[in-house]
Structure formats: C-alpha cells, structure tokens
Amino acid sequence: MRRLPWLERAGITLLHSVPALLQSWLAGMPEGLTLRRMRRIFSAGEPLPETLVRRLRAVAPDSRIINLYGPTETTLVKCCYVVPAEAQPGFQPAGRPLPQTQAL
C-alpha cells in the first residue's frame, strides 16, 4: 500500500484511524518498511485487537498507541487507554474517563 511509505517520507508523527483501516494498510505494507518518525497512533471507532497492536509496534516501534472511546451520540472522545508495552490479550480496554469527566 502506498500510504504507509508516504507517511514516513512526509515525516508524519501522529496518526488517528479506525482499526479496520490500519489493518488494511498493514496488509499491503512493503517488506522492510518502518515508520520511525511516528510518535502517536490513536485508534477509535472500533475495538482495538492485540494482534493489530503487535503489528503496529513492529512497524512503528517508537510510537505510543492510544485507544480512544466515545459514544457515537457525542462524536467526541470520552475515555482513553494508553496501551502498555505488553498489550492485554484480546481487545484493548476503552480506558478511563478524560480528566474532569466521569463515565457512567
């Protein structure tokens, strides 16, 4: 997929996407490509599987991966979870409420 090499060439450091699109991009990734400049990868809109986290870490080893959650009705992020070095098995948690908020 041509998008991933472009991200590196353009010096992109932050990516916000749904997991399905990230998986699609990684499926067609050129051999040996790494996204060394990538610093943050935000995932939202769908559950974030551990398998995708592992693949992202292999391609963008210096990135912090953050799972975001927010109900569709608000169209805003309400919770976040910074995925640790050892991702939880299965899907990553929705996280904790943002500062000055609460989740019920």
C-alpha positions in Angstrom: 0.0 0.0 0.0 1.5 3.4 -1.0 0.1 5.2 2.0 2.5 3.9 4.6 5.7 4.8 2.7 4.2 8.3 2.2 3.6 8.7 5.9 7.4 8.1 6.5 8.5 10.3 3.6 6.2 13.1 4.7 7.5 12.9 8.3 4.1 12.3 9.7 4.3 11.8 13.5 0.6 11.4 14.5 -2.0 9.1 13.0 -5.6 8.8 14.0 -7.6 6.0 12.4 -10.1 3.2 12.9 -8.5 -0.3 13.3 -10.0 -1.7 10.1 -8.2 0.9 8.0 -4.9 0.4 9.9 -5.2 -3.4 9.2 -5.9 -2.8 5.6 -2.8 -0.6 5.2 -0.6 -3.1 7.1 -1.9 -5.9 4.9 -0.3 -4.3 1.8 2.8 -3.0 3.5 6.1 -3.1 1.6 8.7 -5.5 3.1 11.1 -3.8 5.5 9.2 -0.6 5.9 9.3 1.1 9.3 7.6 4.3 10.4 10.4 5.6 12.6 9.1 9.1 12.7 5.6 8.0 14.0 5.2 9.1 17.7 1.5 8.6 18.4 -1.1 6.2 16.9 -4.7 6.9 18.0 -7.3 4.2 17.4 -11.0 4.9 17.7 -14.4 3.8 16.4 -13.9 0.0 16.7 -12.4 -2.4 19.2 -8.6 -2.5 19.0 -7.3 -6.1 18.9 -4.0 -7.1 20.4 -2.9 -8.6 17.1 -3.1 -5.1 15.5 -1.2 -3.6 18.4 1.6 -6.1 17.8 1.8 -5.4 14.1 1.8 -1.6 14.7 4.6 -1.9 17.2 6.6 -3.9 14.6 6.2 -1.2 12.0 6.3 1.9 14.3 8.5 0.8 17.2 8.8 4.2 18.8 5.1 5.0 18.8 2.8 5.3 21.7 -0.5 3.5 20.9 -3.7 5.0 22.4 -7.1 3.5 22.3 -9.9 6.1 22.3 -13.6 5.6 23.1 -16.6 7.9 22.8 -20.2 7.1 22.2 -21.5 7.9 18.7 -24.1 10.3 20.1 -21.5 12.7 21.4 -19.0 12.4 18.5 -16.2 13.1 21.0 -13.6 11.0 22.8 -14.7 10.4 26.4 -12.2 7.7 27.5 -8.7 6.8 26.6 -6.3 3.9 27.3 -2.6 4.1 26.7 -1.7 0.6 25.5 1.3 -0.6 27.6 4.3 -2.4 26.2 2.6 -5.7 26.8 -0.9 -5.3 25.3 -3.7 -7.1 27.0 -4.8 -10.3 25.3 -7.9 -9.8 23.0 -9.3 -6.4 22.6 -7.8 -3.4 24.4 -9.9 -1.7 27.1 -11.8 1.5 26.4 -9.8 3.2 29.2 -10.6 5.7 31.8 -12.6 8.9 31.5 -10.7 12.0 30.5 -9.8 14.5 33.3 -12.7 16.4 34.7 -15.2 13.9 33.4 -16.8 10.7 34.5 -18.2 7.6 32.7 -21.4 6.1 34.0 
